[in-house]
Amino acid sequence: KKIVWMRDRIGADRIMFGSDMAGVEVSLSLKEWVDHFRYIPEWAKQLGYRVSDGELGLILGGNCRRVYRLPDPE
């Protein structure tokens, strides 16, 4: 719900996935967190919302590549 709330107010092109857990042991690895984020479109649908794969792509890396002018991964 919070992702949809933010998207509706500022746009998916202004949201970036991030982590402040570098070097800290937690219950999930960074890869596992990202894997969970990939389920957001399905979870949103179950709650009556819609998050497109394109919006999720922006949040999970597209925006970061644009802002920091990083090359697209091949």
Summary of the structure (lengths in Angstrom):
residues: 74
radius of gyration: 13.1
end to end distance: 31.7
largest distance: 36.5
contacts: 146
relative contact order: 0.19
helix: 57%
strand: 0%
